[in-house]
Amino acid sequence: MLTIQNLKSKIAQSPYQAYVYSYPHKTAYRPLTPAVYLPELWAQQDRQALFLYIHIPFCEMRCGFCNLFTTVSHNEDFMSQYVRTLQRQAQRMKAVLGDASFARFAIGGGTPTQLPIQHLETILNIAESTMGAKLQEIPISVEVSPETATEDKLKLLRSHAVDRVSIGVQSFIDSEVLATQRRQSTTQVEATLTRIKEMGFPTLNIDLIYGLPGQTVNSWLQSIQATLRFQPEEIYLYPLYVRSLTGLGRTEQEWDDIRLACYREGRSLLLSQGYTQVSMRMFRRVEVGQGSNLSPSSPVHSCQADGMVGLGCGARSYTDSLHYSNEYAVGAKGISEILQAYIQTADESFDYAHYGFQLNAEEQRRRYILLSLLSDEGLNCASYRQQFRSEVYADFPEFSELIALNLAIKDEDILQLTEFGIERSDTIGAWLFSEKVQELMDGYELK
């Protein structure tokens, strides 16, 4: 709720209360009554620079910190059923979108490379042949893991013009990895990273987590130094959030909260090594697109202005006025039930959105502000004025308090977070949530 007292209260607490990366959060979604007919919804959208996202919910293991919609599966028959269902959904969605074009494509999860190679190739063909995405011309990102990023799968990805590989390493210290209930060794990780570099992917992203059980600031910096040996173009530094129904969430352990110290030391090290900070979590060594499929004539994708088309059971789709998806779960039973329902979905049912969140004018403003302010570009008040025909400070007068509390600075028409504000991005993000969204999130019963 946007009040000055509420902001001051949040700032006085730990900066790690909740992970904010989008708006509204999926726990604010509810059944849509009546269901929304997608051909009518998408007919009102600009469909010339869409983001295509395909979700693969399979992993080789369930990490102790993970609350994503993912399941441990080595059942190839079940994976085949899933891919066939995704193909059916894509065919219906292509008919819905008509003459659309895509500016970006990503395959996430889960771990897409957990799929057998023939199914992984099918997913790439769905994007290109069914959906019409021009893979040779647009940026493509795929998530991989140390265990599944085999040479044959990496060659397949590269042959289909994938130019960004993102890998969750989390730590280069074996004991820290083991504490997260993750099965990997540093030797295996280093071999996989070497393989990725040798394949020549223009962008390598490595994810690390700070605040792990048994971790110290020194061991955290060791992991960053080990990461730097591979010269990744992007590095994400994630604070550990222990959530309900996750492996770590079910354990009872004393925990020394060193996350803020780790963040500050890690940030300082990366900045000294030539990285720029894009957001609280993301650091970049080179401009995105250098050596990749981006060209001066490529359409520019903006997550604030353009739509996202999500295919797969855990994917979300975004339009200006509606965000929609399948239901969400974290527990194994809830995920299994939702996956089974997805596989049994009739073709015609893919023409409707059954579960989501309707964004009125105020919620659209909040989303725009949140996504802009939490990135290095900042909130451009002139762009806001052009899009919404109103003034930021008239719509949200409490914003002036961000400056008073040294959380943001205003340079001409740009409002940007300070160094202090960036490290409290999740706090500021949560402060921007509407009362309605917060009530829905609080009332959500996690499966």
N, C-alpha and C positions, 0 to 999 in steps of 0.2 A: 504494500500500500504506500503510495507516494506522500509521505509526510516527513517533515524535517526531523521530528522526534524519532520516527521509525528508522531513518537513515543513520542518525547518530547512534542509536541502539545497536544496529547491525555492525557498524564500523568498530564499536567497542568490543565486539565478540571476535572469535577466530575468523579469519577470512575464508575458512574452508567449511562452510555450513552446508552447501549444496552445489552441485556441478551445474553451471549454466552455460549452455552452448547453443540453444535455439529458443524460440518463443512462438507459441506456447509449448510447454513441455507435454510429452505424450500422455502423461497421467492426467492432463486436463481434457483429454478426448473422451467423448461419450457416444453411445448409439445415436445415429441420426434418424429422426422420425419426422416425416417419411425419408426413405433413402434418397440420395441425390443422384439424378440421372446425369452421368458423366458427359455424354455428347452435348447437352445444353450447358453444362458448367464450363467445359473447355472451349466451346464456341465463342465465349466471351473473353478469352485470354489471347494475348500475343503469343503465338506458337512458333516464332521464328528463331528463338535462341534459348531453347529449353535445356534443362539439365536432366540427363537420363541416368537413373540409379537402379542397379539390380542388386537385390539382397540375397545372399547365400547364407543360410542359418547354421551351417555345419562347422564344427570344430573338432580337432583331435583330442581336446581336453577342455575342461571348464576351469578357467583361472579363478583363484579365490576372490579377486576383486571385481570380477565381471558381473554386470547386471544387464548385459545386452540380450536381445532376443536371439539366442543361439542354443544349439543342442549338440551334445557329443554323439556323433554317429559315424559308424564305419560300415553301415548297411547300404551296399550299392544299389539294391533294388529300391529302397526308400528314396535314395538320392535320384534315381531315374524317374520315379513318380513325381518328385518335386520339380525336376527340370521339365518334364512333359507338361505339368500344370503351369509352370512359368511361361512356356511356349504358348499355351492356350490363352493365358492372360495377355501376353504381348500381342497376339493376333487381334483380340478384341480392342485393346488399347490403341493399336495402330488405326483401326477403323474409327475409333472415337476422335483421334487427333487429326486425321486427314493429312493434309499437306503441311506437316510440321517439320522443323529442322532442329538439330541439336547442337549446342555450343560446347557441351562437355559430357563426359560419360565416366561413371565410376562403378566398380563392382566392390561391394563391401560385405560385411558379415557380422559375426561368424568369420570364417576363413575361406574365401573363394577357392584357394588352391587345395583345400581339403577334397574338393571334387576330383573324381577320376579324370584323367586328361581329356577323354572323349566328351565328357559332360562340360568341362571347362570350355572346350572349343565350341560346343553347342551354345553356351551362354554368349560367347563373342559373336557367333553367327546370328543369334536372336537380335542382338543390338544392331548389327549391320544389315542383315537381310530382311528381318521382320520389321524392325522399328525404323530402318532407314538412316541410322546414324553413320556418317562418313568417317570411319575410324582413322583413315589416313590423314585426316585434316583437322581433327579436334583433339584436345588434351584428354587422356584416358588414365585413370588411376585404378590400381588394383591392390587390395590388401593381401599380404602373404604372412606366413609364419616360418620360423627357422626349420621346422620339421617338414613342411609341405612345399617349400620353394625349391623343388627339384630342378635339375638342369633341363629336362624335357618340358616341364611346365613353363619355366622362364623363357625358353626358346619360343614356345607357342605364343606367349604374351607379347614378346618382342616382334614376332612375325605379324601380329595383328596391330602393330603400331602403338602398343601400350608404352607410354613415356614416363609414367610415374609409378614406382613401387613403394608401398608403405609397409613397414614391418614392425611389429611390436616386440621389442627386445626386453624392455622394462628395466633390466639390470644386467651388468656383466659380472656380477658377483654370484656365484652358484648358490651360496647359502641363502641369499636374499630371494632369488628366484624360487628356490625350494619352499620358502616360507609362504609364497603366494599360491602354493599347490600347483605350480606350473612345471611341466616336464621338459626341460631343455638344459643343455650344458653350454658353457661359454665357448668351448671348442666347436660345437655344432653351430652356434650363432656366428662365430667368426668365419667359418667355412661358407656359410650361406651368404653372408655379406660380401665376401670375396667373389663368390659366384655371381651375385647381382651386379657388382661393379664391372666384372669382366664382360658381362652381357651388354654393357653400354647403355643402360637406361639413363636418359637425360636427368631424371630427378629421382633421388633416393631419399625417402623419409624414414627416420628412425624414431620410434616412440620410447620414452623412458618414464619411469614412475618414481617419485620421491615420497618418503614417508613410510616405506616398507618396513615390516617387522625386522628388527635387528640392524637396520640401516643406520649409518652415521653420516654426518656431513662429509667426512673424508671419503667414505666408501662411495657416496653419491658422486663426488667429484671424480673418483676413479672411473666410474661408469661413463661419465661424460667424456673424459679423456680417451677412454677406449673407443667411444663413438666417433670422436674426431679423427681417429686414425683412418676411418673410411671416408672422410670428407663428404658427408651427406649434404645435399643441397638444402634439406629441411630437417629440423629436429623439433619434436614436440616434447615438452616437459609437463607431465601430468601429475598433479597431487593425488595421493591416494585418498579415495573416499570409500569408507566401509559402509556398505548398504545392506538393507534387509534381504534375506533369502540368498545372499551370496555365500561362498565358502568362508571368507573371512568374517562375514556378518554373523555366522553361526558359531564362531569361536569366542572364548573368553580369554582375553589377553591384556596385560598391561601394555600401554603404548606411549612411548615418549614422543610427543608431538614436535618434531623438528622440521615440519614442512616449510614454514616461512624462512627459516635459516637456509634450508636446502634450495629453495626457490631463489633467494637473493644471491647466494654463492654461485649457483648454476647460471643464472642470468648474467652475472658479472663475467664469468668465464667465457660464455658464448659471445658476448659483446666484444671481449678482448680478442677473440679469434675471428673477427670480421663478420659475425652474424648480425642481422638486424631483427628486432623484435616486432612481430606482426600483431601478436595478441598476447594475453597472459601466458598462453601455452605454446604458441608457435614462434619458431625462430627460423630465418631463411638466410642462406649464404649467397644465393644469386637470385636474380629476378626470375619469377615464375615464367616458364615458357622458353627460357633460353635453351636452344638446342632441342626443343620439343616441337609439338605439332602446331603451336601458336604461330600465327603470322600477322603482319599488319592488317590483312584483310579479314582475319578471323573475327566473328562476332564476339563481343565482350559479354561475358556472363556475369550477372549480378544476382546474388541470392536474395536481394531486397526487391528486385523488380521483375525477375523472370521466374517462370514456373519450374517445378521439378516433378518429373514423372517417375514414380517409384514402382518397380515390378518386383514381385516376390513377397513372401509372407510377412516379413518384418519391415518392409519398405514404407516410407511415408511419401505422399505426394502433396505438393504445395501449389495452390493458386492464390490469387489476390485475396479471395474471400473465404476459402475453405482449405483447411489442412485435413487430410484423411489417410487412413491406413487400416490394417486389420487390428484386432485387439492386441494388447501388450501383456506380456508375462515375463517373469524372471525365473520362477520355480520350474523344475523339470516337468511336473505334471501339467501345469498351465500351458507351457510351451508346446508339449506334445499334443494336447487337445486342440490348440489353435492351428498347428501344422496339419493335423488330420482333417480339420474342417476346411483348410485352404485347399488341400489336395482333392477334396470331394466337391469343391465349388463348381456349380454348373456354369457353362460358358456365358450364358446371358446375365448371370449375377455379376460378372466382371464389368458390366456396363453401369454399375451403381456403386456409390460410396455409402457404406453402411455405418461407418464409425469415424468420428473426427471432431473438428472444432470449427465453428463458423466465426470468422473474424469480422466484427463490425468496424466502423471507421476508427474508433479509438484504439482497438486492438491492432489494427494495421499500423497506426502511428507508433504504438509502443514497440511493435516488432521492428519497424524501420529504425527507430532510435537505438534499441538494444543492439542490433547487429552492427550498426555503424559505430556506436560509441565504444564498443568492446574491441574494436580493431584499430590498427594504427592510422587508418584513414580519418577517423574521428567522425563526428556528426557535423555534416555540412548543412548549416541552417538555410542557406539559399536553395539547396536541392530539396530540403524538406518543404520549404515554402512553395517551390514549384510543383511538387508532387501533391501536397495536401491543401494548398491554397490557404494556409494559416501559418502562424508563427509558433516556433517551438516554445518560447517562453510565455506565450499567451495560453497555449494548450497545457503546459506543465510548468507553472511558475516556480515550483520547488527546485527546478534545475539550477537556479542561481546558488543553491546551497552546496552543490557539488564543487563550485569554485571556492566558496567560503571555507569549506572543509579541506581544501587543498587536494581534492580528488580529481579535479579537472581544471584546465585553463582554456581561455577563449582567445584565439588569435584571429582577428577580423571576424569572419563568419563561420569559423570552424571551432567546435568544442571538442577538445581532446583530453583523454585521461592523463594525469601526471604519472610519474613513476610510482607514487604511493597509490594512486587510483588503479593502475594496471594490476598491481598485486592483489587488489581487492575487487577484481572484475566480477567474480561470482557473487560477492555481496551486493555490488551495485546492480548487477543483472537481476538478482532476486528482488531488489527494491523497486525495480521497474515493472514487476508483474502487477497486473490489475488485481483488484480485490476478487473479482469473479474467478480469474484463473487460479489464484491462490486457494480459494475455497474449494474449487474442483480438485486441485492437487491434494489438498489436505483430506478430502473425502474419498480419495481413490483407495480401493482395497487391492493391494498388490497380490497377484496370483503367483 
